[in-house]
Amino acid sequence: MKKVLVTGGAGFVGSNLVRMLSEEYGCEVTVLDDLFTGRKDFLAGIEHELIVGSVLDTDLLEECMRGKDAVFHLAARNIIVSIERPREDMEVNIGGTFNVLETALKYGVEKVVYASTSSIYGNPRHLPISEDEPPSFLNFYSVSKYAGECYCRAFYEVYDLPVCVVRYSNVYGYNQSPENPYCGVVEKFLDKALQGEPLPVHGDGEQTRDFTFVEDACRATVLAALSPKSPGEVYNVGTGVETSVNKLAYTILSLVGKGGDIVRIDRRDIDNIRRRVLNVEKVRQHLKFFTSHTLEMGIKKTLDWHIGQARPEESS
Ligand SMILES: NC(=O)c1ccc[n+]([C@@H]2O[C@H](COP(=O)([O-])OP(=O)(O)OC[C@H]3O[C@@H](n4cnc5c(N)ncnc54)[C@H](O)[C@@H]3O)[C@@H](O)[C@H]2O)c1
C-alpha cells in the first residue's frame, strides 16, 4: 500500500486518515475532493497531492486512480444535503461510489475501502447492533450510503474487486468544524462549552450513541485496507460503548471546566434514533482492531486541539 487515493480526503475523517496514511504508514497520498465541506487547511503540514474535483468527473477520477494500490472512498454528501436536495445525495453518494468502484476495477487497484455509516440501521431491533441487522431507512442519506454498500458487494461478487465496507458510528475529533451544520453533537457541545454557553440537548437527553474518536476510526479503516481477510466484508467501526447525550454533555462540561449547564430543546427531527451502540466483535476478530480511546480521552485530545488549535500529534 504505497500509493493511495483518498476521496473526500479534505473532510473531517478524510483529513485525519490522510495524516495517518502519510505520517504513520509512509504512503504517497492523493486526495480527490470538491471542497464541498472539505477544507485545504485541514491538510496543512501533511505531505499529499490535492486534486480539487468531483467523484462524478470520471475522466478526473481515472487520472487520480492510475497507479494506485489502494483507494479509500469517503467522499459523500451529508444527511442534511440528503433532506434538502435528495437528488444531489443520490447522484454523489450512489453515482460517485459507482464511479469509484468501476474505475478501481479498470486500474486493478488492490484494495478499496468504502466508508459507510451506522445510520443505515435506523432504530435497530437488537442491541448492540451487529453487521447482520437488517437496514432500516429513515432518511435519503442512509438509502444512498447503503446503495453504495450494495454496489461494493456486487463489484466483489461479479468481478472479484477486493472491496470492503466500514460502517462508522458518530465519529468525533480534530478538524470537525462547528460551521459545518452536520459537524456532530460532540463538536457542537465543545463549541458551546468553550464559549461558556449552555449545551443544547434535544429531548430528554437519554438517547444514546456510540461515539468513536477519529484516530480510532481511521486506524480501523487502515487495518481494513491492509487485511487479507477484508474483501467482501462489512465491519462495524465503533467502541461498543453506549453513551447517552446527557452523559456526553456532562463529560464535556466537566472537562472544559467553565461551569455551565445544559438546556433542553425540542427533539431532533432528523437522525432521530433512540439508541445506538455497535457490536464490534467482528472488527476485533478479523482486523485485530481495538479502540485506544475512552470517551474522556478522545474528548480531552479534541479539547486540547481546540484550545491551542495544536496539530493532532502535538496534542496527543
Ligand atoms: N463523521 C461521522 O460521524 C461519520 C459517520 C458515519 C459515516 N461517515 C462517512 O464518512 C465519510 C466522511 O465523512 P465526514 O464526517 O468526514 O464528512 P465531511 O463532509 O467532512 O467529508 C466528506 C468529504 O467529501 C467531500 N465531497 C463531497 N462530495 C464530493 C464529491 N462529489 N467529490 C469529491 N469530494 C466530495 C467533501 O468536500 C468532504 O471533504 C462519509 O462518507 C460519511 O458518509 C461519517
The ligand as an SDF file (V2000), in Angstrom:
LIG
                    3D

 44 48  0  0  0  0  0  0  0  0999 V2000
  -18.3920   11.7530   10.7470 N   0  0  0  0  0  0  0  0  0  0  0  0
  -19.1550   10.7100   11.0640 C   0  0  0  0  0  0  0  0  0  0  0  0
  -19.5750   10.5740   12.2150 O   0  0  0  0  0  0  0  0  0  0  0  0
  -19.4920    9.6640   10.0380 C   0  0  0  0  0  0  0  0  0  0  0  0
  -20.3150    8.6130   10.4560 C   0  0  0  0  0  0  0  0  0  0  0  0
  -20.6480    7.6410    9.5270 C   0  0  0  0  0  0  0  0  0  0  0  0
  -20.1510    7.6890    8.2450 C   0  0  0  0  0  0  0  0  0  0  0  0
  -19.3780    8.7150    7.8490 N   0  0  0  0  0  0  0  0  0  0  0  0
  -18.8890    8.7100    6.4580 C   0  0  0  0  0  0  0  0  0  0  0  0
  -17.5270    9.0370    6.4710 O   0  0  0  0  0  0  0  0  0  0  0  0
  -17.1980    9.7990    5.2990 C   0  0  0  0  0  0  0  0  0  0  0  0
  -16.5320   11.1010    5.7030 C   0  0  0  0  0  0  0  0  0  0  0  0
  -17.4410   11.8490    6.4980 O   0  0  0  0  0  0  0  0  0  0  0  0
  -17.0230   13.1700    7.2690 P   0  0  0  0  0  0  0  0  0  0  0  0
  -17.7420   13.1720    8.5590 O   0  0  0  0  0  0  0  0  0  0  0  0
  -15.5610   13.3050    7.2260 O   0  0  0  0  0  0  0  0  0  0  0  0
  -17.7430   14.2680    6.3600 O   0  0  0  0  0  0  0  0  0  0  0  0
  -17.1220   15.5120    5.5900 P   0  0  0  0  0  0  0  0  0  0  0  0
  -18.2890   16.2150    4.9750 O   0  0  0  0  0  0  0  0  0  0  0  0
  -16.2310   16.2730    6.4680 O   0  0  0  0  0  0  0  0  0  0  0  0
  -16.2620   14.7890    4.4700 O   0  0  0  0  0  0  0  0  0  0  0  0
  -16.7400   14.4520    3.1940 C   0  0  0  0  0  0  0  0  0  0  0  0
  -15.7550   14.9750    2.1880 C   0  0  0  0  0  0  0  0  0  0  0  0
  -16.1840   14.5990    0.8780 O   0  0  0  0  0  0  0  0  0  0  0  0
  -16.0600   15.7420    0.0410 C   0  0  0  0  0  0  0  0  0  0  0  0
  -17.0130   15.5770   -1.0590 N   0  0  0  0  0  0  0  0  0  0  0  0
  -18.3700   15.6580   -1.0140 C   0  0  0  0  0  0  0  0  0  0  0  0
  -18.8750   15.4320   -2.2250 N   0  0  0  0  0  0  0  0  0  0  0  0
  -17.8360   15.1940   -3.0710 C   0  0  0  0  0  0  0  0  0  0  0  0
  -17.7130   14.9030   -4.4520 C   0  0  0  0  0  0  0  0  0  0  0  0
  -18.7770   14.8560   -5.2620 N   0  0  0  0  0  0  0  0  0  0  0  0
  -16.4820   14.6860   -4.9580 N   0  0  0  0  0  0  0  0  0  0  0  0
  -15.3780   14.7820   -4.1730 C   0  0  0  0  0  0  0  0  0  0  0  0
  -15.4240   15.0780   -2.8680 N   0  0  0  0  0  0  0  0  0  0  0  0
  -16.6450   15.2750   -2.3170 C   0  0  0  0  0  0  0  0  0  0  0  0
  -16.3480   16.9290    0.9300 C   0  0  0  0  0  0  0  0  0  0  0  0
  -15.8490   18.1620    0.4270 O   0  0  0  0  0  0  0  0  0  0  0  0
  -15.6480   16.4980    2.2110 C   0  0  0  0  0  0  0  0  0  0  0  0
  -14.2980   16.8830    2.2100 O   0  0  0  0  0  0  0  0  0  0  0  0
  -18.5090    9.9920    4.5410 C   0  0  0  0  0  0  0  0  0  0  0  0
  -18.5660    9.0160    3.5180 O   0  0  0  0  0  0  0  0  0  0  0  0
  -19.5780    9.7300    5.5750 C   0  0  0  0  0  0  0  0  0  0  0  0
  -20.7500    9.2170    4.9880 O   0  0  0  0  0  0  0  0  0  0  0  0
  -19.0250    9.7170    8.7250 C   0  0  0  0  0  0  0  0  0  0  0  0
  1  2  1  0
  2  3  2  0
  2  4  1  0
  4  5  1  0
  4 44  2  0
  5  6  2  0
  6  7  1  0
  7  8  2  0
  8  9  1  0
  8 44  1  0
  9 10  1  0
  9 42  1  0
 10 11  1  0
 11 12  1  0
 11 40  1  0
 12 13  1  0
 13 14  1  0
 14 15  2  0
 14 16  1  0
 14 17  1  0
 17 18  1  0
 18 19  2  0
 18 20  1  0
 18 21  1  0
 21 22  1  0
 22 23  1  0
 23 24  1  0
 23 38  1  0
 24 25  1  0
 25 26  1  0
 25 36  1  0
 26 27  1  0
 26 35  1  0
 27 28  2  0
 28 29  1  0
 29 30  1  0
 29 35  2  0
 30 31  1  0
 30 32  2  0
 32 33  1  0
 33 34  2  0
 34 35  1  0
 36 37  1  0
 36 38  1  0
 38 39  1  0
 40 41  1  0
 40 42  1  0
 42 43  1  0
M  CHG  2   8   1  16  -1
M  END
$$$$
